[in-house]
């Protein structure tokens, strides 16, 4: 081959290499935030009970269930079919159950997912309360709860139904936000003893 042919071959090879390098530089790069499947668990527990304490060392909430998975990237936990206990400012316990739960790393936000039921037992000055709703957000350290879903509050002698709920467990108040309906059972008058 002549020298001219070698120069043409070398020039074509250089042009091909340069074009491949330009294609590589201009390639479409994958987005780093692209969803690539469910997050991996850092660890998981079965048949567990977790107790969270507030800054003063008192129990803020307790959650137990058949399975807990902790996400390594943000430290949050997921629980299937949990039973939980929230504590109000007076130390009274609100016991409940939901289909699932998510708790953030600091234990400040607890999202109770699916069907949610909570009960407060009667205390020395309080009547028992039962709450039924869906998708409830609890702030255990602030002792507040809220949902946008329909909710039912049952106490002896009354049933309240409405859409949306806010609750302050310290103040012992549950507020239905809209479309509120009430069913009250009439009080029975005390029966007088019959004279024979």
Residue frames as a rotation matrix with the C-alpha (Angstrom) as fourth column:
UNK 1
0.580 0.815 0.000 0.00
0.815 -0.580 0.000 0.00
0.000 0.000 -1.000 0.00
UNK 2
-0.138 -0.593 0.793 1.04
0.528 -0.721 -0.448 3.47
0.838 0.357 0.413 -0.64
UNK 3
-0.851 -0.293 -0.435 1.69
0.523 -0.415 -0.744 6.03
0.037 -0.862 0.506 1.95
UNK 4
-0.772 0.614 0.164 -1.36
-0.545 -0.772 0.326 8.04
0.327 0.162 0.931 0.86
UNK 5
0.047 0.803 -0.594 -3.67
-0.132 0.595 0.793 5.07
0.990 0.041 0.134 1.45
UNK 6
-0.315 -0.230 -0.921 -2.26
0.827 0.410 -0.385 4.59
0.466 -0.882 0.061 4.97
UNK 7
-0.997 -0.068 -0.036 -2.88
0.077 -0.891 -0.448 8.24
-0.002 -0.449 0.893 5.76
UNK 8
-0.388 0.921 -0.031 -6.51
-0.626 -0.239 0.742 7.94
0.676 0.307 0.670 4.59
UNK 9
0.098 0.397 -0.913 -7.02
0.355 0.843 0.405 4.81
0.930 -0.363 -0.058 6.72
UNK 10
-0.627 -0.400 -0.668 -5.50
0.760 -0.128 -0.637 6.51
0.169 -0.908 0.384 9.79
UNK 11
-0.932 0.321 0.169 -7.61
-0.326 -0.945 -0.002 9.64
0.159 -0.057 0.986 9.20
UNK 12
-0.091 0.944 -0.317 -10.82
-0.418 0.253 0.872 7.53
0.904 0.212 0.372 8.90
UNK 13
-0.054 0.002 -0.999 -9.95
0.705 0.708 -0.037 5.57
0.707 -0.706 -0.040 12.06
UNK 14
-0.905 -0.304 -0.298 -9.32
0.426 -0.643 -0.636 8.85
0.001 -0.703 0.712 13.94
UNK 15
-0.676 0.722 0.147 -12.63
-0.595 -0.653 0.469 10.27
0.435 0.229 0.871 12.66
UNK 16
0.089 0.710 -0.698 -14.47
0.020 0.700 0.714 7.11
0.996 -0.078 0.048 13.76
UNK 17
-0.362 -0.304 -0.881 -12.87
0.851 0.278 -0.446 7.23
0.380 -0.911 0.158 17.22
UNK 18
-1.000 -0.014 0.017 -13.70
0.007 -0.944 -0.330 10.93
0.021 -0.330 0.944 17.55
UNK 19
-0.364 0.931 -0.029 -17.35
-0.571 -0.199 0.796 10.37
0.736 0.307 0.604 16.53
UNK 20
0.102 0.362 -0.927 -17.70
0.472 0.802 0.365 7.51
0.876 -0.474 -0.089 19.07
UNK 21
-0.700 -0.413 -0.582 -16.23
0.706 -0.281 -0.650 9.72
0.104 -0.866 0.488 21.78
UNK 22
-0.889 0.424 0.174 -18.73
-0.406 -0.904 0.132 12.52
0.213 0.047 0.976 20.90
UNK 23
-0.021 0.897 -0.443 -21.63
-0.225 0.427 0.876 10.03
0.974 0.118 0.193 20.96
UNK 24
-0.130 -0.097 -0.987 -20.49
0.805 0.571 -0.162 8.84
0.579 -0.815 0.004 24.40
UNK 25
-0.944 -0.266 -0.196 -20.26
0.330 -0.770 -0.546 12.45
-0.006 -0.580 0.815 25.71
UNK 26
-0.710 0.705 0.001 -23.76
-0.678 -0.683 0.273 13.30
0.193 0.193 0.962 24.45
UNK 27
-0.655 0.473 -0.589 -25.44
0.319 0.880 0.351 10.10
0.685 0.042 -0.728 25.61
UNK 28
0.247 0.814 0.526 -28.61
-0.451 -0.384 0.805 10.29
0.858 -0.436 0.272 27.70
UNK 29
-0.816 -0.577 -0.016 -27.66
-0.210 0.322 -0.923 9.86
0.538 -0.750 -0.384 31.32
UNK 30
-0.081 0.817 -0.571 -30.05
0.646 0.479 0.594 8.09
0.759 -0.321 -0.567 33.69
UNK 31
0.202 0.267 0.942 -31.70
-0.487 -0.807 0.333 10.29
0.850 -0.526 -0.033 36.31
UNK 32
-0.792 -0.596 -0.132 -30.24
-0.163 0.415 -0.895 9.51
0.588 -0.688 -0.426 39.74
UNK 33
-0.687 0.590 0.424 -33.70
-0.594 -0.121 -0.796 9.88
-0.418 -0.798 0.433 41.29
UNK 34
-0.214 0.608 -0.765 -35.35
-0.758 0.391 0.523 7.42
0.617 0.691 0.377 38.93
UNK 35
0.339 0.436 0.834 -37.40
-0.869 0.485 0.100 4.89
-0.361 -0.758 0.543 40.87
UNK 36
-0.326 -0.569 -0.755 -35.59
-0.776 0.618 -0.131 1.58
0.541 0.543 -0.643 40.69
UNK 37
-0.097 0.377 -0.921 -37.90
0.270 0.901 0.340 -0.62
0.958 -0.216 -0.189 42.75
UNK 38
0.864 0.503 0.013 -38.84
0.107 -0.209 0.972 -0.75
0.491 -0.839 -0.234 46.41
UNK 39
0.243 -0.811 0.531 -36.31
-0.838 -0.452 -0.306 0.47
0.488 -0.371 -0.790 48.94
UNK 40
-0.002 -0.347 -0.938 -34.19
0.170 0.924 -0.342 -2.18
0.985 -0.161 0.057 50.54
UNK 41
0.938 0.339 0.066 -34.49
-0.036 -0.094 0.995 -2.85
0.344 -0.936 -0.076 54.23
UNK 42
0.007 -0.915 0.403 -31.56
-0.806 -0.244 -0.539 -2.10
0.591 -0.322 -0.739 56.47
UNK 43
-0.985 -0.171 -0.028 -32.90
-0.132 0.843 -0.522 -4.80
0.113 -0.510 -0.853 58.78
UNK 44
-0.074 0.995 -0.063 -36.20
-0.537 0.014 0.843 -6.46
0.840 0.096 0.534 59.65
UNK 45
-0.873 -0.092 0.479 -37.75
-0.477 0.362 -0.801 -7.88
-0.100 -0.928 -0.360 62.80
UNK 46
-0.279 0.834 -0.476 -40.51
-0.078 0.474 0.877 -10.41
0.957 0.282 -0.067 63.39
UNK 47
0.489 0.610 -0.623 -42.84
0.591 0.293 0.751 -10.59
0.641 -0.736 -0.217 66.41
UNK 48
-0.593 -0.804 0.048 -41.40
0.613 -0.489 -0.620 -7.41
0.522 -0.339 0.783 67.94
UNK 49
0.690 0.652 -0.313 -42.34
0.721 -0.588 0.366 -4.63
0.054 -0.478 -0.877 70.36
UNK 50
-0.407 -0.784 0.469 -40.73
0.704 -0.596 -0.385 -1.20
0.582 0.173 0.795 69.99
UNK 51
0.545 0.517 -0.659 -41.06
0.818 -0.501 0.284 1.45
-0.183 -0.694 -0.696 72.72
UNK 52
-0.126 -0.530 0.838 -40.23
0.606 -0.710 -0.358 5.07
0.785 0.463 0.411 71.84
UNK 53
0.056 0.042 -0.998 -39.37
0.947 -0.318 0.040 7.56
-0.316 -0.947 -0.058 74.58
UNK 54
0.845 0.209 0.492 -39.76
0.364 -0.899 -0.243 11.32
0.392 0.385 -0.836 74.52
UNK 55
0.132 -0.877 0.462 -37.00
-0.054 -0.472 -0.880 13.79
0.990 0.091 -0.109 75.43
UNK 56
0.065 -0.072 0.995 -37.76
-0.951 -0.307 0.040 13.43
0.303 -0.949 -0.088 79.15
UNK 57
-0.861 -0.504 -0.072 -37.50
-0.475 0.846 -0.241 9.63
0.183 -0.173 -0.968 79.02
UNK 58
-0.293 0.840 0.456 -41.24
-0.430 0.310 -0.848 8.94
-0.854 -0.444 0.270 79.26
UNK 59
-0.566 0.147 0.811 -42.98
0.610 0.736 0.293 6.55
-0.554 0.660 -0.506 76.91
UNK 60
-0.660 0.302 -0.687 -44.20
-0.570 -0.798 0.197 8.44
-0.489 0.522 0.699 73.85
UNK 61
0.443 0.790 -0.425 -45.64
-0.897 0.399 -0.192 5.44
0.019 0.466 0.885 71.99
UNK 62
-0.443 -0.489 0.751 -45.28
-0.416 0.855 0.311 1.71
-0.794 -0.175 -0.582 71.66
UNK 63
0.340 0.522 -0.782 -45.78
-0.940 0.162 -0.300 -0.36
-0.030 0.837 0.546 68.53
UNK 64
-0.467 -0.441 0.767 -45.75
-0.405 0.877 0.258 -4.12
-0.786 -0.190 -0.588 68.08
UNK 65
0.516 0.666 -0.539 -46.54
-0.800 0.150 -0.582 -6.47
-0.307 0.731 0.610 65.24
UNK 66
0.825 -0.135 0.549 -45.58
0.192 0.980 -0.048 -9.49
-0.531 0.146 0.834 63.22
UNK 67
0.190 -0.785 0.590 -43.05
0.981 0.174 -0.084 -7.69
-0.036 0.594 0.803 60.97
UNK 68
0.763 -0.114 -0.637 -40.99
-0.006 -0.986 0.168 -4.49
-0.647 -0.124 -0.752 60.99
UNK 69
0.325 -0.703 0.633 -38.67
0.942 0.183 -0.280 -3.34
0.081 0.688 0.722 58.19
UNK 70
0.471 -0.277 -0.837 -36.27
0.218 -0.883 0.415 -0.41
-0.855 -0.378 -0.356 58.63
UNK 71
0.885 -0.172 0.432 -35.18
0.401 -0.190 -0.896 1.55
0.236 0.967 -0.100 55.56
UNK 72
0.155 -0.937 -0.313 -31.47
0.938 0.040 0.345 2.22
-0.311 -0.347 0.885 55.50
UNK 73
-0.353 -0.372 0.858 -31.65
0.748 -0.663 0.020 5.41
0.562 0.649 0.513 53.42
UNK 74
-0.195 0.309 0.931 -33.87
-0.261 -0.931 0.255 7.48
0.945 -0.193 0.262 55.75
UNK 75
-0.952 -0.303 0.042 -34.14
-0.128 0.270 -0.954 5.38
0.278 -0.914 -0.296 58.94
UNK 76
-0.193 0.950 0.244 -37.95
-0.979 -0.204 0.020 5.12
0.069 -0.235 0.969 58.79
UNK 77
-0.918 -0.053 0.392 -39.74
-0.142 0.969 -0.202 1.91
-0.369 -0.241 -0.898 59.71
UNK 78
-0.275 0.846 -0.456 -42.66
-0.793 0.069 0.606 0.06
0.544 0.528 0.652 58.14
UNK 79
-0.840 0.087 0.535 -44.85
-0.352 0.664 -0.660 -2.24
-0.413 -0.743 -0.527 60.22
UNK 80
-0.589 0.690 -0.420 -47.48
-0.234 0.352 0.906 -4.68
0.773 0.632 -0.046 59.01
UNK 81
0.287 0.906 -0.312 -50.73
0.190 0.265 0.945 -5.04
0.939 -0.331 -0.096 61.01
UNK 82
-0.719 -0.693 0.042 -49.43
0.118 -0.181 -0.976 -3.18
0.684 -0.698 0.212 64.05
UNK 83
0.568 0.664 -0.486 -50.91
0.726 -0.125 0.676 -2.86
0.388 -0.737 -0.553 67.50
UNK 84
-0.442 -0.737 0.512 -49.88
0.396 -0.672 -0.626 0.41
0.805 -0.074 0.589 69.10
UNK 85
0.355 0.449 -0.820 -50.24
0.933 -0.226 0.281 2.47
-0.059 -0.865 -0.499 72.25
UNK 86
-0.209 -0.340 0.917 -50.22
0.287 -0.918 -0.275 6.28
0.935 0.206 0.289 72.34
UNK 87
-0.245 0.038 -0.969 -49.90
0.970 0.008 -0.245 8.06
-0.001 -0.999 -0.039 75.68
UNK 88
0.491 0.433 0.756 -51.71
0.432 -0.874 0.220 11.31
0.756 0.219 -0.616 76.46
UNK 89
-0.192 -0.637 0.747 -50.40
-0.288 -0.691 -0.663 14.02
0.938 -0.342 -0.051 78.78
UNK 90
0.290 0.391 0.874 -52.24
-0.942 -0.044 0.332 12.54
0.168 -0.919 0.356 81.76
UNK 91
-0.669 -0.655 0.352 -50.65
-0.696 0.718 0.014 9.14
-0.263 -0.235 -0.936 81.19
UNK 92
0.272 0.823 0.498 -53.84
-0.387 0.568 -0.726 7.54
-0.881 0.005 0.473 79.86
UNK 93
-0.731 -0.593 0.338 -53.33
-0.026 0.519 0.854 4.97
-0.682 0.615 -0.395 77.12
UNK 94
0.365 0.716 -0.595 -54.92
-0.799 -0.088 -0.595 4.99
-0.478 0.692 0.540 73.70
UNK 95
-0.441 -0.461 0.770 -54.67
-0.057 0.871 0.488 1.46
-0.896 0.171 -0.410 72.31
UNK 96
0.393 0.614 -0.684 -55.18
-0.711 -0.269 -0.650 0.78
-0.583 0.742 0.331 68.64
UNK 97
-0.153 -0.344 0.926 -54.72
0.416 0.828 0.376 -1.35
-0.896 0.443 0.016 65.56
UNK 98
0.360 0.261 -0.896 -54.28
-0.696 -0.565 -0.444 -0.58
-0.622 0.783 -0.022 61.84
UNK 99
0.992 0.046 0.118 -53.51
0.048 0.727 -0.685 -2.41
-0.118 0.685 0.719 58.61
UNK 100
0.239 -0.958 0.159 -49.98
0.856 0.130 -0.501 -0.93
0.459 0.256 0.851 58.37
UNK 101
0.901 -0.013 -0.433 -47.85
0.237 -0.823 0.516 1.85
-0.363 -0.568 -0.739 59.85
UNK 102
0.249 -0.858 0.449 -44.93
0.652 -0.194 -0.733 4.04
0.716 0.475 0.511 58.86
UNK 103
0.861 -0.063 -0.504 -42.84
0.401 -0.527 0.750 5.87
-0.313 -0.848 -0.429 61.48
UNK 104
0.741 -0.625 0.246 -40.18
-0.188 -0.545 -0.817 8.46
0.645 0.559 -0.521 60.68
UNK 105
-0.018 -0.906 -0.423 -36.64
0.347 0.391 -0.853 8.18
0.938 -0.162 0.307 62.02
UNK 106
-0.784 -0.323 0.531 -37.18
-0.282 -0.576 -0.767 10.55
0.554 -0.751 0.360 64.98
UNK 107
-0.638 0.620 -0.457 -40.51
0.757 0.615 -0.223 8.99
0.143 -0.488 -0.861 65.99
UNK 108
-0.835 0.304 -0.459 -42.27
-0.082 -0.894 -0.441 12.31
-0.544 -0.330 0.771 65.49
UNK 109
-0.170 0.783 -0.599 -44.66
-0.981 -0.189 0.031 11.21
-0.089 0.593 0.800 62.72
UNK 110
-0.802 0.059 0.594 -46.59
0.012 0.996 -0.083 7.93
-0.597 -0.060 -0.800 62.68
UNK 111
-0.401 0.682 -0.611 -48.83
-0.912 -0.239 0.333 7.24
0.081 0.691 0.718 59.68
UNK 112
-0.554 0.361 0.750 -51.40
-0.111 0.861 -0.496 4.57
-0.825 -0.358 -0.437 60.46
UNK 113
-0.722 0.147 -0.676 -52.55
-0.692 -0.161 0.704 3.20
-0.006 0.976 0.218 57.11
UNK 114
-0.662 0.570 -0.486 -55.72
0.161 0.742 0.650 1.40
0.732 0.352 -0.584 56.08
UNK 115
0.447 0.893 -0.056 -58.44
0.157 -0.017 0.987 0.70
0.880 -0.451 -0.147 58.63
UNK 116
-0.698 -0.684 0.212 -57.61
-0.018 -0.279 -0.960 2.33
0.716 -0.674 0.182 61.98
UNK 117
0.545 0.808 -0.222 -59.21
0.257 0.091 0.962 1.67
0.798 -0.582 -0.158 65.37
UNK 118
-0.672 -0.711 0.208 -58.26
0.021 -0.298 -0.954 3.38
0.741 -0.637 0.215 68.64
UNK 119
0.493 0.820 -0.291 -59.71
0.375 0.101 0.921 3.12
0.785 -0.563 -0.258 72.14
UNK 120
-0.594 -0.547 0.590 -59.15
-0.386 -0.449 -0.806 5.00
0.706 -0.706 0.055 75.36
UNK 121
-0.338 0.454 -0.824 -60.24
0.718 0.691 0.086 3.13
0.609 -0.563 -0.559 78.45
UNK 122
0.675 0.643 0.362 -62.35
0.194 -0.628 0.754 4.86
0.712 -0.438 -0.548 81.06
UNK 123
-0.543 -0.839 -0.030 -60.35
0.334 -0.183 -0.925 6.83
0.770 -0.513 0.380 83.58
UNK 124
-0.645 0.276 -0.713 -61.24
0.729 -0.058 -0.682 8.31
-0.229 -0.959 -0.164 86.96
UNK 125
-0.301 0.521 -0.799 -62.74
-0.051 -0.845 -0.532 11.38
-0.952 -0.119 0.281 85.25
UNK 126
-0.525 0.004 -0.851 -63.11
-0.820 -0.271 0.504 10.20
-0.229 0.963 0.146 81.64
UNK 127
0.556 0.731 0.396 -65.54
-0.452 0.666 -0.593 8.03
-0.697 0.151 0.701 79.77
UNK 128
-0.240 -0.629 0.740 -64.21
0.400 0.630 0.665 5.40
-0.885 0.455 0.100 77.36
UNK 129
0.340 0.250 -0.907 -63.83
-0.676 -0.605 -0.420 6.50
-0.654 0.756 -0.036 73.72
UNK 130
-0.010 -0.328 0.944 -63.61
0.551 0.786 0.279 4.42
-0.834 0.523 0.173 70.55
UNK 131
0.166 -0.042 -0.985 -62.39
-0.651 -0.755 -0.077 5.96
-0.741 0.654 -0.153 67.28
UNK 132
0.077 -0.121 0.990 -62.70
0.604 0.795 0.050 4.28
-0.793 0.594 0.134 63.87
UNK 133
0.631 0.059 -0.774 -61.31
-0.473 -0.761 -0.444 5.81
-0.615 0.646 -0.452 60.67
UNK 134
0.747 -0.479 0.462 -58.77
0.662 0.600 -0.449 5.29
-0.062 0.641 0.765 57.87
UNK 135
0.108 -0.810 0.576 -55.28
0.774 -0.295 -0.560 6.64
0.624 0.506 0.596 57.20
UNK 136
0.965 0.240 -0.103 -54.65
0.236 -0.634 0.736 8.51
0.111 -0.735 -0.669 60.44
UNK 137
0.034 -0.964 0.264 -51.52
0.243 -0.249 -0.938 10.60
0.969 0.096 0.226 61.06
UNK 138
0.886 0.171 -0.431 -50.35
0.447 -0.068 0.892 10.69
0.123 -0.983 -0.137 64.68
UNK 139
0.132 -0.839 0.528 -47.75
-0.216 -0.544 -0.811 13.02
0.967 -0.007 -0.253 66.15
UNK 140
0.422 0.160 -0.892 -46.88
0.629 0.657 0.415 11.05
0.653 -0.736 0.177 69.30
UNK 141
-0.561 -0.708 -0.430 -44.51
0.805 -0.344 -0.484 13.63
0.194 -0.617 0.762 70.85
UNK 142
-0.893 0.318 0.319 -47.08
-0.307 -0.948 0.087 16.43
0.330 -0.021 0.944 70.37
UNK 143
-0.784 0.608 0.126 -49.91
0.348 0.598 -0.722 14.02
-0.514 -0.522 -0.681 71.26
UNK 144
-0.162 0.718 -0.677 -52.02
-0.698 -0.568 -0.435 15.03
-0.697 0.402 0.593 68.25
UNK 145
-0.557 0.083 0.826 -53.87
0.498 0.830 0.252 12.99
-0.664 0.552 -0.504 65.61
UNK 146
-0.132 0.565 -0.814 -55.56
-0.619 -0.688 -0.378 13.89
-0.774 0.454 0.441 62.32
UNK 147
-0.642 0.001 0.767 -57.18
0.539 0.712 0.450 12.40
-0.546 0.702 -0.458 59.24
UNK 148
-0.736 0.435 -0.518 -59.13
-0.641 -0.695 0.326 13.62
-0.218 0.572 0.791 56.22
UNK 149
-0.804 0.397 -0.442 -61.12
0.055 0.790 0.610 10.37
0.592 0.466 -0.657 56.03
UNK 150
0.275 0.936 0.219 -64.58
-0.423 -0.087 0.902 9.67
0.864 -0.340 0.372 57.47
UNK 151
-0.827 -0.555 -0.090 -64.42
-0.113 0.321 -0.940 8.99
0.551 -0.767 -0.328 61.21
UNK 152
0.376 0.910 -0.174 -66.71
0.006 0.185 0.983 7.60
0.926 -0.371 0.064 63.90
UNK 153
-0.761 -0.515 0.394 -66.38
-0.365 -0.162 -0.917 8.47
0.536 -0.842 -0.064 67.59
UNK 154
0.224 0.838 -0.498 -68.30
0.085 0.492 0.867 6.23
0.971 -0.236 0.039 69.98
UNK 155
-0.857 -0.330 0.395 -68.83
-0.364 -0.155 -0.919 6.90
0.364 -0.931 0.013 73.69
UNK 156
-0.703 0.665 -0.253 -71.43
0.704 0.599 -0.382 5.49
-0.102 -0.447 -0.889 76.05
UNK 157
0.042 0.865 -0.500 -74.69
0.554 -0.437 -0.709 7.13
-0.831 -0.247 -0.498 75.03
UNK 158
0.606 0.203 -0.769 -73.48
-0.393 -0.764 -0.511 8.75
-0.692 0.612 -0.383 71.79
UNK 159
0.039 -0.581 0.813 -72.11
0.809 0.495 0.316 8.07
-0.586 0.646 0.489 68.32
UNK 160
0.453 -0.001 -0.891 -70.63
-0.321 -0.933 -0.162 10.90
-0.832 0.360 -0.423 66.24
UNK 161
0.177 -0.384 0.906 -69.83
0.847 0.529 0.059 10.53
-0.502 0.757 0.419 62.54
UNK 162
0.756 0.048 -0.653 -68.12
-0.195 -0.936 -0.294 13.03
-0.625 0.350 -0.698 60.28
UNK 163
0.740 -0.555 0.379 -65.48
0.599 0.289 -0.747 13.60
0.305 0.780 0.546 57.62
UNK 164
-0.019 -0.854 0.521 -62.04
0.061 -0.521 -0.851 14.68
0.998 0.016 0.062 58.75
UNK 165
0.880 0.253 -0.403 -60.82
0.384 0.120 0.915 14.66
0.280 -0.960 0.008 62.32
UNK 166
-0.117 -0.895 0.430 -58.33
-0.222 -0.398 -0.890 16.51
0.968 -0.199 -0.152 64.49
UNK 167
0.806 0.382 -0.452 -57.50
0.316 0.368 0.874 15.40
0.500 -0.848 0.176 67.98
UNK 168
-0.100 -0.782 0.615 -55.46
-0.599 -0.446 -0.665 16.72
0.794 -0.435 -0.424 70.88
UNK 169
0.172 0.170 -0.970 -54.86
0.406 0.885 0.227 13.83
0.897 -0.433 0.084 73.28
UNK 170
-0.824 -0.484 -0.296 -53.54
0.476 -0.305 -0.825 16.15
0.309 -0.820 0.482 76.01
UNK 171
-0.804 0.572 0.161 -56.65
-0.594 -0.782 -0.189 18.33
0.018 -0.247 0.969 75.91
UNK 172
-0.753 0.504 0.423 -58.79
0.321 0.842 -0.433 15.18
-0.574 -0.190 -0.796 75.48
UNK 173
0.119 0.780 -0.614 -60.57
-0.458 -0.506 -0.731 16.67
-0.881 0.369 0.297 72.48
UNK 174
-0.660 -0.149 0.736 -61.57
0.566 0.545 0.619 15.04
-0.493 0.825 -0.275 69.21
UNK 175
-0.162 0.556 -0.815 -63.01
-0.365 -0.801 -0.474 17.39
-0.917 0.220 0.333 66.58
UNK 176
-0.077 0.245 0.966 -64.91
0.839 0.540 -0.070 16.21
-0.538 0.806 -0.247 63.50
UNK 177
-0.772 -0.472 -0.427 -64.36
0.229 -0.832 0.505 18.73
-0.593 0.292 0.750 60.69
UNK 178
-0.644 0.579 -0.500 -67.37
-0.764 -0.518 0.385 18.40
-0.036 0.630 0.776 58.35
UNK 179
-0.146 0.718 -0.681 -70.61
-0.546 0.515 0.661 16.56
0.825 0.468 0.317 57.58
UNK 180
-0.944 -0.276 0.179 -71.12
-0.278 0.382 -0.881 15.74
0.175 -0.882 -0.438 61.27
UNK 181
0.098 0.964 -0.245 -74.02
-0.413 0.264 0.872 13.53
0.906 0.016 0.424 62.35
UNK 182
-0.778 -0.326 0.536 -74.87
-0.600 0.138 -0.788 12.56
0.183 -0.935 -0.303 65.90
UNK 183
0.094 0.781 -0.618 -76.85
-0.041 0.623 0.781 9.68
0.995 -0.048 0.091 67.40
UNK 184
-0.665 -0.258 0.701 -77.73
-0.660 -0.234 -0.713 10.04
0.348 -0.937 -0.014 71.07
UNK 185
-0.451 0.518 -0.727 -79.23
0.497 0.822 0.278 7.33
0.741 -0.236 -0.628 73.22
UNK 186
0.254 0.594 0.763 -81.92
-0.400 -0.654 0.642 8.66
0.880 -0.469 0.071 75.51
UNK 187
-0.845 -0.496 0.201 -81.14
-0.358 0.243 -0.902 8.41
0.399 -0.833 -0.383 79.18
UNK 188
-0.132 0.796 -0.591 -83.41
0.442 0.581 0.684 6.17
0.887 -0.171 -0.428 81.09
UNK 189
0.078 0.259 0.963 -85.18
-0.723 -0.651 0.233 7.72
0.687 -0.714 0.136 83.99
UNK 190
-0.907 -0.412 0.088 -84.48
-0.352 0.625 -0.697 5.94
0.232 -0.663 -0.712 87.24
UNK 191
-0.168 0.870 -0.463 -87.23
0.057 0.477 0.877 3.49
0.984 0.121 -0.130 88.01
UNK 192
-0.358 0.148 0.922 -89.06
-0.880 -0.383 -0.280 4.03
0.312 -0.912 0.267 91.22
UNK 193
-0.995 0.011 -0.094 -89.82
0.046 0.923 -0.382 1.18
0.083 -0.384 -0.920 93.48
UNK 194
-0.285 0.958 -0.027 -93.47
-0.247 -0.046 0.968 0.15
0.926 0.283 0.250 93.29
UNK 195
-0.701 0.164 0.694 -95.50
-0.700 0.023 -0.713 0.02
-0.133 -0.986 0.099 96.40
UNK 196
-0.704 0.469 -0.533 -97.56
0.100 0.808 0.580 -3.09
0.703 0.355 -0.616 96.88
